Amino acid sequence: MMAGMHIRIEAIDLPGRTCPAPADGNVTVYDNVHVAVQRRDRPAELLAPQPGHAPSATWTLECTALVSPTGTDVKGPYVQDRLGRRFIYLSWGTVDESGTFTMFRRAKLMLDVIPADLLATAAHDGLLVGRLGLTDARGGPLCARVEPPHITWTAERAD
């Protein structure tokens, strides 16, 4: 059964407008840091960039869920699919005076680690919500693979 669904990402604890750059580059500090959801296969197409010092950030993504006896397959314009693994990219970047976003880091919000029963409930109820903090243990932007307990997934009724 194919169902329309939304995924809402609710983020708190953003790391700030500046952050240190890796020591191996020619930039020492990233300035005017923003975070956004990256469209599938289009790294330059971003959904609602939010400043790194915002108190919180929320993105709502349209998607579909195909529920079958073997599980729930989530697809959509912002759901990445690499080697059969589904995830959402949060891209971190700087924004220059002209408004150009230059990515320097990404976080992968892994969807394939969500328990099957929770994903099926979200497909039925219409909304999957992921809640997470976006500052890593060193005080910088959260990056790499993000799985529970660093993100909490719940199924909720769509409005």
Protein Blocks (a to p, Z undefined) as FASTA:
>chain_A
ZZddddddddehifbjbdcddfkbmbfbdghiacddddehilklcghiadfkbfbdcddd
dddddddfkbccdddfklcceehiacdddddddddfkopacdfbdcdddfklgcfklmmm
mmmnopacddddfbdfkopacehjdddfkbccdddddZZ
